Amino acid sequence: MNIWMGGSKVDGAVGMIVDEIIHSDADIIFLNELRDYQGENFISYMVKELNRRGYTFYGKNSPRLMSRKQSIRV
C-alpha cells in the first residue's frame, strides 16, 4: 500500500489508512513512504491503532510489514 508521505499531507489520512487495512482483510500488509506519526514509529502506531479497533497485527518498522500472524518474521 503506497501511503504517500505517511499520510502526513492529508487531514485524517492515518485513520483512513487503518480503515483500508481493515477493509482489505489482508493477512500481510506492506507499507511504503513511511514517516513517524506524532513522534512514534509509524508501524508501531498502526499496530496499536488496529489492536485498539479489535484487529490483531504484528509488525516492526523494517522491512515495513505488518502481519496477522506473529510467526511470520516482520
Predicted model as a PDB file, atoms N, CA, C, CB and O in Angstrom, pLDDT in the B-factor column:
MODEL        1                                                                  
ATOM      1  N   MET A   1       0.859  -1.168   0.000  1.00 65.00           N  
ATOM      2  CA  MET A   1       0.000   0.000   0.000  1.00 65.00           C  
ATOM      3  C   MET A   1       0.904   1.229   0.000  1.00 65.00           C  
ATOM      4  CB  MET A   1      -0.977  -0.001   1.231  1.00 65.00           C  
ATOM      5  O   MET A   1       1.713   1.398   0.913  1.00 65.00           O  
ATOM      6  N   ASN A   2       0.783   2.061  -0.979  1.00 66.00           N  
ATOM      7  CA  ASN A   2       1.533   3.305  -1.031  1.00 66.00           C  
ATOM      8  C   ASN A   2       0.731   4.367  -0.287  1.00 66.00           C  
ATOM      9  CB  ASN A   2       1.822   3.738  -2.508  1.00 66.00           C  
ATOM     10  O   ASN A   2      -0.385   4.709  -0.680  1.00 66.00           O  
ATOM     11  N   ILE A   3       1.305   4.874   0.773  1.00 74.00           N  
ATOM     12  CA  ILE A   3       0.544   5.808   1.622  1.00 74.00           C  
ATOM     13  C   ILE A   3       1.080   7.229   1.560  1.00 74.00           C  
ATOM     14  CB  ILE A   3       0.560   5.332   3.059  1.00 74.00           C  
ATOM     15  O   ILE A   3       0.838   8.013   2.478  1.00 74.00           O  
ATOM     16  N   TRP A   4       1.786   7.576   0.524  1.00 65.00           N  
ATOM     17  CA  TRP A   4       2.283   8.911   0.220  1.00 65.00           C  
ATOM     18  C   TRP A   4       2.612   9.731   1.460  1.00 65.00           C  
ATOM     19  CB  TRP A   4       1.278   9.643  -0.604  1.00 65.00           C  
ATOM     20  O   TRP A   4       1.733  10.315   2.094  1.00 65.00           O  
ATOM     21  N   MET A   5       3.871   9.761   1.783  1.00 64.00           N  
ATOM     22  CA  MET A   5       4.419  10.558   2.884  1.00 64.00           C  
ATOM     23  C   MET A   5       3.781  10.201   4.232  1.00 64.00           C  
ATOM     24  CB  MET A   5       4.220  12.043   2.599  1.00 64.00           C  
ATOM     25  O   MET A   5       3.591  11.069   5.085  1.00 64.00           O  
ATOM     26  N   GLY A   6       3.460   8.946   4.411  1.00 66.00           N  
ATOM     27  CA  GLY A   6       2.910   8.503   5.692  1.00 66.00           C  
ATOM     28  C   GLY A   6       1.565   9.111   6.024  1.00 66.00           C  
ATOM     29  O   GLY A   6       1.162   9.145   7.187  1.00 66.00           O  
ATOM     30  N   GLY A   7       0.871   9.588   5.012  1.00 65.00           N  
ATOM     31  CA  GLY A   7      -0.431  10.206   5.246  1.00 65.00           C  
ATOM     32  C   GLY A   7      -0.352  11.589   5.856  1.00 65.00           C  
ATOM     33  O   GLY A   7      -1.364  12.139   6.290  1.00 65.00           O  
ATOM     34  N   SER A   8       0.850  12.160   5.892  1.00 69.00           N  
ATOM     35  CA  SER A   8       1.056  13.437   6.578  1.00 69.00           C  
ATOM     36  C   SER A   8       0.521  14.651   5.830  1.00 69.00           C  
ATOM     37  CB  SER A   8       2.505  13.631   6.829  1.00 69.00           C  
ATOM     38  O   SER A   8       0.425  15.733   6.409  1.00 69.00           O  
ATOM     39  N   LYS A   9       0.178  14.498   4.577  1.00 70.00           N  
ATOM     40  CA  LYS A   9      -0.257  15.653   3.771  1.00 70.00           C  
ATOM     41  C   LYS A   9      -1.769  15.741   3.586  1.00 70.00           C  
ATOM     42  CB  LYS A   9       0.397  15.598   2.417  1.00 70.00           C  
ATOM     43  O   LYS A   9      -2.257  16.647   2.910  1.00 70.00           O  
ATOM     44  N   VAL A  10      -2.511  14.818   4.175  1.00 73.00           N  
ATOM     45  CA  VAL A  10      -3.971  14.818   4.036  1.00 73.00           C  
ATOM     46  C   VAL A  10      -4.585  14.676   5.425  1.00 73.00           C  
ATOM     47  CB  VAL A  10      -4.458  13.664   3.086  1.00 73.00           C  
ATOM     48  O   VAL A  10      -4.280  13.723   6.142  1.00 73.00           O  
ATOM     49  N   ASP A  11      -5.436  15.605   5.805  1.00 79.00           N  
ATOM     50  CA  ASP A  11      -6.104  15.531   7.107  1.00 79.00           C  
ATOM     51  C   ASP A  11      -6.897  14.229   7.231  1.00 79.00           C  
ATOM     52  CB  ASP A  11      -7.037  16.747   7.307  1.00 79.00           C  
ATOM     53  O   ASP A  11      -7.667  13.875   6.338  1.00 79.00           O  
ATOM     54  N   GLY A  12      -6.704  13.527   8.337  1.00 81.00           N  
ATOM     55  CA  GLY A  12      -7.449  12.300   8.593  1.00 81.00           C  
ATOM     56  C   GLY A  12      -6.935  11.082   7.856  1.00 81.00           C  
ATOM     57  O   GLY A  12      -7.536  10.011   7.939  1.00 81.00           O  
ATOM     58  N   ALA A  13      -5.822  11.228   7.129  1.00 81.00           N  
ATOM     59  CA  ALA A  13      -5.332  10.135   6.288  1.00 81.00           C  
ATOM     60  C   ALA A  13      -4.917   8.907   7.094  1.00 81.00           C  
ATOM     61  CB  ALA A  13      -4.162  10.612   5.459  1.00 81.00           C  
ATOM     62  O   ALA A  13      -5.142   7.781   6.650  1.00 81.00           O  
ATOM     63  N   VAL A  14      -4.322   9.098   8.258  1.00 84.00           N  
ATOM     64  CA  VAL A  14      -3.849   7.946   9.027  1.00 84.00           C  
ATOM     65  C   VAL A  14      -5.033   7.072   9.451  1.00 84.00           C  
ATOM     66  CB  VAL A  14      -3.048   8.411  10.270  1.00 84.00           C  
ATOM     67  O   VAL A  14      -4.942   5.846   9.392  1.00 84.00           O  
ATOM     68  N   GLY A  15      -6.119   7.673   9.869  1.00 89.00           N  
ATOM     69  CA  GLY A  15      -7.324   6.917  10.192  1.00 89.00           C  
ATOM     70  C   GLY A  15      -7.886   6.202   8.984  1.00 89.00           C  
ATOM     71  O   GLY A  15      -8.388   5.083   9.093  1.00 89.00           O  
ATOM     72  N   MET A  16      -7.801   6.853   7.820  1.00 89.00           N  
ATOM     73  CA  MET A  16      -8.278   6.219   6.588  1.00 89.00           C  
ATOM     74  C   MET A  16      -7.389   5.041   6.197  1.00 89.00           C  
ATOM     75  CB  MET A  16      -8.328   7.242   5.443  1.00 89.00           C  
ATOM     76  O   MET A  16      -7.880   4.046   5.663  1.00 89.00           O  
ATOM     77  N   ILE A  17      -6.086   5.145   6.458  1.00 89.00           N  
ATOM     78  CA  ILE A  17      -5.184   4.034   6.176  1.00 89.00           C  
ATOM     79  C   ILE A  17      -5.562   2.839   7.042  1.00 89.00           C  
ATOM     80  CB  ILE A  17      -3.710   4.443   6.421  1.00 89.00           C  
ATOM     81  O   ILE A  17      -5.604   1.709   6.555  1.00 89.00           O  
ATOM     82  N   VAL A  18      -5.835   3.078   8.317  1.00 92.00           N  
ATOM     83  CA  VAL A  18      -6.277   1.996   9.210  1.00 92.00           C  
ATOM     84  C   VAL A  18      -7.573   1.386   8.683  1.00 92.00           C  
ATOM     85  CB  VAL A  18      -6.476   2.520  10.661  1.00 92.00           C  
ATOM     86  O   VAL A  18      -7.713   0.164   8.647  1.00 92.00           O  
ATOM     87  N   ASP A  19      -8.517   2.227   8.276  1.00 95.00           N  
ATOM     88  CA  ASP A  19      -9.785   1.730   7.721  1.00 95.00           C  
ATOM     89  C   ASP A  19      -9.546   0.835   6.507  1.00 95.00           C  
ATOM     90  CB  ASP A  19     -10.696   2.907   7.330  1.00 95.00           C  
ATOM     91  O   ASP A  19     -10.173  -0.217   6.382  1.00 95.00           O  
ATOM     92  N   GLU A  20      -8.644   1.243   5.614  1.00 92.00           N  
ATOM     93  CA  GLU A  20      -8.370   0.455   4.401  1.00 92.00           C  
ATOM     94  C   GLU A  20      -7.682  -0.862   4.722  1.00 92.00           C  
ATOM     95  CB  GLU A  20      -7.508   1.258   3.434  1.00 92.00           C  
ATOM     96  O   GLU A  20      -7.943  -1.872   4.069  1.00 92.00           O  
ATOM     97  N   ILE A  21      -6.808  -0.862   5.717  1.00 93.00           N  
ATOM     98  CA  ILE A  21      -6.178  -2.117   6.133  1.00 93.00           C  
ATOM     99  C   ILE A  21      -7.247  -3.079   6.634  1.00 93.00           C  
ATOM    100  CB  ILE A  21      -5.108  -1.866   7.233  1.00 93.00           C  
ATOM    101  O   ILE A  21      -7.240  -4.256   6.274  1.00 93.00           O  
ATOM    102  N   ILE A  22      -8.158  -2.592   7.457  1.00 96.00           N  
ATOM    103  CA  ILE A  22      -9.248  -3.422   7.965  1.00 96.00           C  
ATOM    104  C   ILE A  22     -10.118  -3.900   6.803  1.00 96.00           C  
ATOM    105  CB  ILE A  22     -10.101  -2.640   8.999  1.00 96.00           C  
ATOM    106  O   ILE A  22     -10.443  -5.084   6.710  1.00 96.00           O  
ATOM    107  N   HIS A  23     -10.489  -2.983   5.927  1.00 96.00           N  
ATOM    108  CA  HIS A  23     -11.352  -3.304   4.792  1.00 96.00           C  
ATOM    109  C   HIS A  23     -10.716  -4.331   3.859  1.00 96.00           C  
ATOM    110  CB  HIS A  23     -11.682  -2.042   4.015  1.00 96.00           C  
ATOM    111  O   HIS A  23     -11.422  -5.152   3.272  1.00 96.00           O  
ATOM    112  N   SER A  24      -9.401  -4.296   3.716  1.00 95.00           N  
ATOM    113  CA  SER A  24      -8.708  -5.207   2.799  1.00 95.00           C  
ATOM    114  C   SER A  24      -8.767  -6.653   3.268  1.00 95.00           C  
ATOM    115  CB  SER A  24      -7.259  -4.786   2.640  1.00 95.00           C  
ATOM    116  O   SER A  24      -8.684  -7.572   2.453  1.00 95.00           O  
ATOM    117  N   ASP A  25      -8.911  -6.863   4.567  1.00 95.00           N  
ATOM    118  CA  ASP A  25      -8.930  -8.203   5.161  1.00 95.00           C  
ATOM    119  C   ASP A  25      -7.661  -8.988   4.816  1.00 95.00           C  
ATOM    120  CB  ASP A  25     -10.169  -8.975   4.685  1.00 95.00           C  
ATOM    121  O   ASP A  25      -7.675 -10.218   4.774  1.00 95.00           O  
ATOM    122  N   ALA A  26      -6.568  -8.267   4.571  1.00 94.00           N  
ATOM    123  CA  ALA A  26      -5.300  -8.907   4.211  1.00 94.00           C  
ATOM    124  C   ALA A  26      -4.614  -9.483   5.441  1.00 94.00           C  
ATOM    125  CB  ALA A  26      -4.371  -7.906   3.511  1.00 94.00           C  
ATOM    126  O   ALA A  26      -4.778  -8.977   6.551  1.00 94.00           O  
ATOM    127  N   ASP A  27      -3.856 -10.531   5.235  1.00 93.00           N  
ATOM    128  CA  ASP A  27      -3.074 -11.131   6.310  1.00 93.00           C  
ATOM    129  C   ASP A  27      -1.697 -10.490   6.435  1.00 93.00           C  
ATOM    130  CB  ASP A  27      -2.929 -12.625   6.080  1.00 93.00           C  
ATOM    131  O   ASP A  27      -1.114 -10.467   7.519  1.00 93.00           O  
ATOM    132  N   ILE A  28      -1.181  -9.973   5.332  1.00 91.00           N  
ATOM    133  CA  ILE A  28       0.120  -9.317   5.322  1.00 91.00           C  
ATOM    134  C   ILE A  28      -0.027  -7.968   4.630  1.00 91.00           C  
ATOM    135  CB  ILE A  28       1.196 -10.199   4.612  1.00 91.00           C  
ATOM    136  O   ILE A  28      -0.618  -7.876   3.554  1.00 91.00           O  
ATOM    137  N   ILE A  29       0.512  -6.927   5.248  1.00 90.00           N  
ATOM    138  CA  ILE A  29       0.442  -5.569   4.712  1.00 90.00           C  
ATOM    139  C   ILE A  29       1.861  -5.025   4.579  1.00 90.00           C  
ATOM    140  CB  ILE A  29      -0.429  -4.645   5.626  1.00 90.00           C  
ATOM    141  O   ILE A  29       2.644  -5.104   5.525  1.00 90.00           O  
ATOM    142  N   PHE A  30       2.195  -4.480   3.429  1.00 89.00           N  
ATOM    143  CA  PHE A  30       3.461  -3.787   3.212  1.00 89.00           C  
ATOM    144  C   PHE A  30       3.138  -2.309   3.003  1.00 89.00           C  
ATOM    145  CB  PHE A  30       4.252  -4.387   1.982  1.00 89.00           C  
ATOM    146  O   PHE A  30       2.304  -1.960   2.168  1.00 89.00           O  
ATOM    147  N   LEU A  31       3.798  -1.457   3.758  1.00 86.00           N  
ATOM    148  CA  LEU A  31       3.584  -0.018   3.627  1.00 86.00           C  
ATOM    149  C   LEU A  31       4.888   0.639   3.202  1.00 86.00           C  
ATOM    150  CB  LEU A  31       3.064   0.596   4.957  1.00 86.00           C  
ATOM    151  O   LEU A  31       5.962   0.265   3.673  1.00 86.00           O  
ATOM    152  N   ASN A  32       4.791   1.615   2.315  1.00 83.00           N  
ATOM    153  CA  ASN A  32       5.982   2.370   1.957  1.00 83.00           C  
ATOM    154  C   ASN A  32       5.729   3.857   2.128  1.00 83.00           C  
ATOM    155  CB  ASN A  32       6.409   2.059   0.518  1.00 83.00           C  
ATOM    156  O   ASN A  32       4.609   4.288   2.404  1.00 83.00           O  
ATOM    157  N   GLU A  33       6.785   4.628   1.958  1.00 78.00           N  
ATOM    158  CA  GLU A  33       6.773   6.073   2.183  1.00 78.00           C  
ATOM    159  C   GLU A  33       6.349   6.410   3.611  1.00 78.00           C  
ATOM    160  CB  GLU A  33       5.838   6.757   1.185  1.00 78.00           C  
ATOM    161  O   GLU A  33       5.510   7.283   3.832  1.00 78.00           O  
ATOM    162  N   LEU A  34       6.937   5.714   4.563  1.00 80.00           N  
ATOM    163  CA  LEU A  34       6.570   5.923   5.965  1.00 80.00           C  
ATOM    164  C   LEU A  34       7.331   7.081   6.589  1.00 80.00           C  
ATOM    165  CB  LEU A  34       6.820   4.660   6.763  1.00 80.00           C  
ATOM    166  O   LEU A  34       8.465   7.381   6.217  1.00 80.00           O  
ATOM    167  N   ARG A  35       6.685   7.712   7.536  1.00 76.00           N  
ATOM    168  CA  ARG A  35       7.279   8.728   8.407  1.00 76.00           C  
ATOM    169  C   ARG A  35       6.731   8.466   9.799  1.00 76.00           C  
ATOM    170  CB  ARG A  35       6.956  10.205   7.916  1.00 76.00           C  
ATOM    171  O   ARG A  35       5.675   7.854   9.958  1.00 76.00           O  
ATOM    172  N   ASP A  36       7.453   8.931  10.797  1.00 76.00           N  
ATOM    173  CA  ASP A  36       6.915   8.809  12.147  1.00 76.00           C  
ATOM    174  C   ASP A  36       5.586   9.542  12.228  1.00 76.00           C  
ATOM    175  CB  ASP A  36       7.912   9.364  13.195  1.00 76.00           C  
ATOM    176  O   ASP A  36       5.363  10.523  11.519  1.00 76.00           O  
ATOM    177  N   TYR A  37       4.710   9.063  13.093  1.00 79.00           N  
ATOM    178  CA  TYR A  37       3.407   9.693  13.266  1.00 79.00           C  
ATOM    179  C   TYR A  37       3.291  10.162  14.702  1.00 79.00           C  
ATOM    180  CB  TYR A  37       2.250   8.719  12.900  1.00 79.00           C  
ATOM    181  O   TYR A  37       3.341   9.353  15.629  1.00 79.00           O  
ATOM    182  N   GLN A  38       3.137  11.454  14.890  1.00 81.00           N  
ATOM    183  CA  GLN A  38       3.041  12.066  16.210  1.00 81.00           C  
ATOM    184  C   GLN A  38       4.202  11.629  17.102  1.00 81.00           C  
ATOM    185  CB  GLN A  38       1.703  11.706  16.867  1.00 81.00           C  
ATOM    186  O   GLN A  38       4.019  11.331  18.282  1.00 81.00           O  
ATOM    187  N   GLY A  39       5.412  11.597  16.509  1.00 81.00           N  
ATOM    188  CA  GLY A  39       6.617  11.257  17.248  1.00 81.00           C  
ATOM    189  C   GLY A  39       6.802   9.780  17.531  1.00 81.00           C  
ATOM    190  O   GLY A  39       7.694   9.408  18.293  1.00 81.00           O  
ATOM    191  N   GLU A  40       5.980   8.931  16.937  1.00 81.00           N  
ATOM    192  CA  GLU A  40       6.053   7.488  17.154  1.00 81.00           C  
ATOM    193  C   GLU A  40       6.311   6.776  15.829  1.00 81.00           C  
ATOM    194  CB  GLU A  40       4.751   6.964  17.807  1.00 81.00           C  
ATOM    195  O   GLU A  40       5.860   7.220  14.774  1.00 81.00           O  
ATOM    196  N   ASN A  41       7.038   5.674  15.899  1.00 85.00           N  
ATOM    197  CA  ASN A  41       7.262   4.839  14.724  1.00 85.00           C  
ATOM    198  C   ASN A  41       5.911   4.528  14.081  1.00 85.00           C  
ATOM    199  CB  ASN A  41       8.020   3.523  15.103  1.00 85.00           C  
ATOM    200  O   ASN A  41       4.977   4.115  14.768  1.00 85.00           O  
ATOM    201  N   PHE A  42       5.806   4.725  12.765  1.00 86.00           N  
ATOM    202  CA  PHE A  42       4.519   4.592  12.081  1.00 86.00           C  
ATOM    203  C   PHE A  42       3.933   3.191  12.216  1.00 86.00           C  
ATOM    204  CB  PHE A  42       4.674   4.939  10.615  1.00 86.00           C  
ATOM    205  O   PHE A  42       2.747   3.043  12.509  1.00 86.00           O  
ATOM    206  N   ILE A  43       4.760   2.153  12.002  1.00 88.00           N  
ATOM    207  CA  ILE A  43       4.254   0.784  12.092  1.00 88.00           C  
ATOM    208  C   ILE A  43       3.780   0.497  13.516  1.00 88.00           C  
ATOM    209  CB  ILE A  43       5.345  -0.235  11.667  1.00 88.00           C  
ATOM    210  O   ILE A  43       2.726  -0.111  13.703  1.00 88.00           O  
ATOM    211  N   SER A  44       4.537   0.923  14.510  1.00 88.00           N  
ATOM    212  CA  SER A  44       4.118   0.720  15.905  1.00 88.00           C  
ATOM    213  C   SER A  44       2.775   1.388  16.172  1.00 88.00           C  
ATOM    214  CB  SER A  44       5.181   1.269  16.874  1.00 88.00           C  
ATOM    215  O   SER A  44       1.906   0.819  16.833  1.00 88.00           O  
ATOM    216  N   TYR A  45       2.618   2.604  15.648  1.00 89.00           N  
ATOM    217  CA  TYR A  45       1.336   3.306  15.812  1.00 89.00           C  
ATOM    218  C   TYR A  45       0.201   2.537  15.142  1.00 89.00           C  
ATOM    219  CB  TYR A  45       1.423   4.728  15.228  1.00 89.00           C  
ATOM    220  O   TYR A  45      -0.874   2.385  15.724  1.00 89.00           O  
ATOM    221  N   MET A  46       0.435   2.051  13.918  1.00 90.00           N  
ATOM    222  CA  MET A  46      -0.615   1.327  13.203  1.00 90.00           C  
ATOM    223  C   MET A  46      -1.005   0.044  13.924  1.00 90.00           C  
ATOM    224  CB  MET A  46      -0.160   1.004  11.787  1.00 90.00           C  
ATOM    225  O   MET A  46      -2.190  -0.277  14.016  1.00 90.00           O  
ATOM    226  N   VAL A  47      -0.022  -0.691  14.437  1.00 92.00           N  
ATOM    227  CA  VAL A  47      -0.311  -1.914  15.184  1.00 92.00           C  
ATOM    228  C   VAL A  47      -1.174  -1.591  16.406  1.00 92.00           C  
ATOM    229  CB  VAL A  47       1.002  -2.614  15.618  1.00 92.00           C  
ATOM    230  O   VAL A  47      -2.153  -2.286  16.678  1.00 92.00           O  
ATOM    231  N   LYS A  48      -0.812  -0.539  17.141  1.00 92.00           N  
ATOM    232  CA  LYS A  48      -1.606  -0.135  18.314  1.00 92.00           C  
ATOM    233  C   LYS A  48      -3.025   0.263  17.918  1.00 92.00           C  
ATOM    234  CB  LYS A  48      -0.926   1.032  19.046  1.00 92.00           C  
ATOM    235  O   LYS A  48      -3.990  -0.131  18.573  1.00 92.00           O  
ATOM    236  N   GLU A  49      -3.149   1.043  16.849  1.00 93.00           N  
ATOM    237  CA  GLU A  49      -4.473   1.515  16.417  1.00 93.00           C  
ATOM    238  C   GLU A  49      -5.339   0.361  15.929  1.00 93.00           C  
ATOM    239  CB  GLU A  49      -4.332   2.567  15.306  1.00 93.00           C  
ATOM    240  O   GLU A  49      -6.532   0.308  16.229  1.00 93.00           O  
ATOM    241  N   LEU A  50      -4.750  -0.555  15.183  1.00 95.00           N  
ATOM    242  CA  LEU A  50      -5.505  -1.736  14.739  1.00 95.00           C  
ATOM    243  C   LEU A  50      -5.932  -2.575  15.938  1.00 95.00           C  
ATOM    244  CB  LEU A  50      -4.661  -2.592  13.763  1.00 95.00           C  
ATOM    245  O   LEU A  50      -7.070  -3.041  15.997  1.00 95.00           O  
ATOM    246  N   ASN A  51      -5.028  -2.769  16.891  1.00 95.00           N  
ATOM    247  CA  ASN A  51      -5.382  -3.515  18.105  1.00 95.00           C  
ATOM    248  C   ASN A  51      -6.493  -2.814  18.880  1.00 95.00           C  
ATOM    249  CB  ASN A  51      -4.149  -3.691  19.005  1.00 95.00           C  
ATOM    250  O   ASN A  51      -7.398  -3.461  19.407  1.00 95.00           O  
ATOM    251  N   ARG A  52      -6.417  -1.481  18.943  1.00 96.00           N  
ATOM    252  CA  ARG A  52      -7.458  -0.714  19.645  1.00 96.00           C  
ATOM    253  C   ARG A  52      -8.829  -0.938  19.007  1.00 96.00           C  
ATOM    254  CB  ARG A  52      -7.115   0.792  19.641  1.00 96.00           C  
ATOM    255  O   ARG A  52      -9.852  -0.922  19.691  1.00 96.00           O  
ATOM    256  N   ARG A  53      -8.838  -1.145  17.696  1.00 96.00           N  
ATOM    257  CA  ARG A  53     -10.093  -1.368  16.970  1.00 96.00           C  
ATOM    258  C   ARG A  53     -10.494  -2.848  16.915  1.00 96.00           C  
ATOM    259  CB  ARG A  53      -9.971  -0.824  15.558  1.00 96.00           C  
ATOM    260  O   ARG A  53     -11.473  -3.216  16.265  1.00 96.00           O  
ATOM    261  N   GLY A  54      -9.711  -3.693  17.616  1.00 97.00           N  
ATOM    262  CA  GLY A  54     -10.072  -5.100  17.705  1.00 97.00           C  
ATOM    263  C   GLY A  54      -9.426  -6.003  16.662  1.00 97.00           C  
ATOM    264  O   GLY A  54      -9.867  -7.139  16.486  1.00 97.00           O  
ATOM    265  N   TYR A  55      -8.397  -5.532  15.968  1.00 96.00           N  
ATOM    266  CA  TYR A  55      -7.704  -6.302  14.936  1.00 96.00           C  
ATOM    267  C   TYR A  55      -6.264  -6.530  15.381  1.00 96.00           C  
ATOM    268  CB  TYR A  55      -7.753  -5.570  13.554  1.00 96.00           C  
ATOM    269  O   TYR A  55      -5.526  -5.574  15.620  1.00 96.00           O  
ATOM    270  N   THR A  56      -5.872  -7.775  15.490  1.00 94.00           N  
ATOM    271  CA  THR A  56      -4.524  -8.094  15.939  1.00 94.00           C  
ATOM    272  C   THR A  56      -3.566  -8.142  14.764  1.00 94.00           C  
ATOM    273  CB  THR A  56      -4.508  -9.423  16.690  1.00 94.00           C  
ATOM    274  O   THR A  56      -3.752  -8.914  13.823  1.00 94.00           O  
ATOM    275  N   PHE A  57      -2.540  -7.309  14.830  1.00 93.00           N  
ATOM    276  CA  PHE A  57      -1.460  -7.285  13.847  1.00 93.00           C  
ATOM    277  C   PHE A  57      -0.141  -7.187  14.592  1.00 93.00           C  
ATOM    278  CB  PHE A  57      -1.625  -6.101  12.842  1.00 93.00           C  
ATOM    279  O   PHE A  57      -0.080  -6.706  15.723  1.00 93.00           O  
ATOM    280  N   TYR A  58       0.904  -7.648  13.940  1.00 91.00           N  
ATOM    281  CA  TYR A  58       2.249  -7.573  14.469  1.00 91.00           C  
ATOM    282  C   TYR A  58       3.111  -6.893  13.433  1.00 91.00           C  
ATOM    283  CB  TYR A  58       2.801  -8.975  14.834  1.00 91.00           C  
ATOM    284  O   TYR A  58       2.875  -7.043  12.234  1.00 91.00           O  
ATOM    285  N   GLY A  59       4.105  -6.149  13.875  1.00 87.00           N  
ATOM    286  CA  GLY A  59       4.982  -5.526  12.898  1.00 87.00           C  
ATOM    287  C   GLY A  59       6.051  -4.682  13.528  1.00 87.00           C  
ATOM    288  O   GLY A  59       5.976  -4.301  14.696  1.00 87.00           O  
ATOM    289  N   LYS A  60       7.051  -4.398  12.721  1.00 75.00           N  
ATOM    290  CA  LYS A  60       8.158  -3.514  13.075  1.00 75.00           C  
ATOM    291  C   LYS A  60       8.400  -2.607  11.891  1.00 75.00           C  
ATOM    292  CB  LYS A  60       9.454  -4.316  13.456  1.00 75.00           C  
ATOM    293  O   LYS A  60       7.883  -2.852  10.802  1.00 75.00           O  
ATOM    294  N   ASN A  61       9.181  -1.563  12.093  1.00 65.00           N  
ATOM    295  CA  ASN A  61       9.402  -0.601  11.020  1.00 65.00           C  
ATOM    296  C   ASN A  61      10.139  -1.187   9.830  1.00 65.00           C  
ATOM    297  CB  ASN A  61      10.163   0.570  11.542  1.00 65.00           C  
ATOM    298  O   ASN A  61       9.871  -0.804   8.691  1.00 65.00           O  
ATOM    299  N   SER A  62      11.046  -2.092  10.066  1.00 64.00           N  
ATOM    300  CA  SER A  62      11.789  -2.659   8.946  1.00 64.00           C  
ATOM    301  C   SER A  62      11.502  -4.142   8.863  1.00 64.00           C  
ATOM    302  CB  SER A  62      13.307  -2.401   9.090  1.00 64.00           C  
ATOM    303  O   SER A  62      11.685  -4.824   9.872  1.00 64.00           O  
ATOM    304  N   PRO A  63      11.084  -4.679   7.783  1.00 66.00           N  
ATOM    305  CA  PRO A  63      11.002  -4.111   6.439  1.00 66.00           C  
ATOM    306  C   PRO A  63       9.645  -3.495   6.110  1.00 66.00           C  
ATOM    307  CB  PRO A  63      11.316  -5.169   5.434  1.00 66.00           C  
ATOM    308  O   PRO A  63       9.204  -3.581   4.965  1.00 66.00           O  
ATOM    309  N   ARG A  64       8.986  -2.891   7.059  1.00 81.00           N  
ATOM    310  CA  ARG A  64       7.721  -2.180   6.834  1.00 81.00           C  
ATOM    311  C   ARG A  64       6.554  -3.101   6.539  1.00 81.00           C  
ATOM    312  CB  ARG A  64       7.875  -1.213   5.702  1.00 81.00           C  
ATOM    313  O   ARG A  64       5.683  -2.796   5.725  1.00 81.00           O  
ATOM    314  N   LEU A  65       6.560  -4.222   7.214  1.00 85.00           N  
ATOM    315  CA  LEU A  65       5.489  -5.197   7.067  1.00 85.00           C  
ATOM    316  C   LEU A  65       4.692  -5.310   8.352  1.00 85.00           C  
ATOM    317  CB  LEU A  65       6.052  -6.559   6.672  1.00 85.00           C  
ATOM    318  O   LEU A  65       5.214  -5.130   9.452  1.00 85.00           O  
ATOM    319  N   MET A  66       3.422  -5.612   8.186  1.00 89.00           N  
ATOM    320  CA  MET A  66       2.559  -5.981   9.312  1.00 89.00           C  
ATOM    321  C   MET A  66       1.893  -7.288   8.930  1.00 89.00           C  
ATOM    322  CB  MET A  66       1.490  -4.855   9.644  1.00 89.00           C  
ATOM    323  O   MET A  66       1.606  -7.538   7.760  1.00 89.00           O  
ATOM    324  N   SER A  67       1.652  -8.111   9.925  1.00 91.00           N  
ATOM    325  CA  SER A  67       1.061  -9.412   9.665  1.00 91.00           C  
ATOM    326  C   SER A  67       0.074  -9.755  10.768  1.00 91.00           C  
ATOM    327  CB  SER A  67       2.147 -10.495   9.552  1.00 91.00           C  
ATOM    328  O   SER A  67       0.240  -9.338  11.915  1.00 91.00           O  
ATOM    329  N   ARG A  68      -0.953 -10.515  10.415  1.00 91.00           N  
ATOM    330  CA  ARG A  68      -1.891 -11.016  11.420  1.00 91.00           C  
ATOM    331  C   ARG A  68      -1.284 -12.152  12.231  1.00 91.00           C  
ATOM    332  CB  ARG A  68      -3.179 -11.486  10.754  1.00 91.00           C  
ATOM    333  O   ARG A  68      -1.752 -12.447  13.331  1.00 91.00           O  
ATOM    334  N   LYS A  69      -0.255 -12.784  11.702  1.00 85.00           N  
ATOM    335  CA  LYS A  69       0.394 -13.929  12.351  1.00 85.00           C  
ATOM    336  C   LYS A  69       1.758 -13.525  12.885  1.00 85.00           C  
ATOM    337  CB  LYS A  69       0.534 -15.112  11.367  1.00 85.00           C  
ATOM    338  O   LYS A  69       2.582 -12.985  12.147  1.00 85.00           O  
ATOM    339  N   GLN A  70       1.993 -13.781  14.144  1.00 80.00           N  
ATOM    340  CA  GLN A  70       3.277 -13.417  14.725  1.00 80.00           C  
ATOM    341  C   GLN A  70       4.399 -14.324  14.240  1.00 80.00           C  
ATOM    342  CB  GLN A  70       3.197 -13.462  16.233  1.00 80.00           C  
ATOM    343  O   GLN A  70       5.570 -13.950  14.310  1.00 80.00           O  
ATOM    344  N   SER A  71       4.060 -15.494  13.757  1.00 62.00           N  
ATOM    345  CA  SER A  71       5.076 -16.452  13.328  1.00 62.00           C  
ATOM    346  C   SER A  71       5.823 -16.009  12.071  1.00 62.00           C  
ATOM    347  CB  SER A  71       4.437 -17.793  13.084  1.00 62.00           C  
ATOM    348  O   SER A  71       6.909 -16.512  11.784  1.00 62.00           O  
ATOM    349  N   ILE A  72       5.248 -15.073  11.324  1.00 51.00           N  
ATOM    350  CA  ILE A  72       5.923 -14.535  10.153  1.00 51.00           C  
ATOM    351  C   ILE A  72       6.870 -13.458  10.624  1.00 51.00           C  
ATOM    352  CB  ILE A  72       4.912 -13.981   9.105  1.00 51.00           C  
ATOM    353  O   ILE A  72       6.464 -12.546  11.344  1.00 51.00           O  
ATOM    354  N   ARG A  73       8.115 -13.548  10.232  1.00 55.00           N  
ATOM    355  CA  ARG A  73       9.076 -12.531  10.667  1.00 55.00           C  
ATOM    356  C   ARG A  73       8.740 -11.207   9.996  1.00 55.00           C  
ATOM    357  CB  ARG A  73      10.537 -12.960  10.337  1.00 55.00           C  
ATOM    358  O   ARG A  73       8.741 -11.087   8.771  1.00 55.00           O  
ATOM    359  N   VAL A  74       8.455 -10.224  10.832  1.00 51.00           N  
ATOM    360  CA  VAL A  74       8.147  -8.891  10.306  1.00 51.00           C  
ATOM    361  C   VAL A  74       9.024  -7.863  10.936  1.00 51.00           C  
ATOM    362  CB  VAL A  74       6.693  -8.534  10.533  1.00 51.00           C  
ATOM    363  O   VAL A  74       8.913  -6.678  10.619  1.00 51.00           O  
TER     364      VAL A  74                                                      
ENDMDL                                                                          
END                                                                             
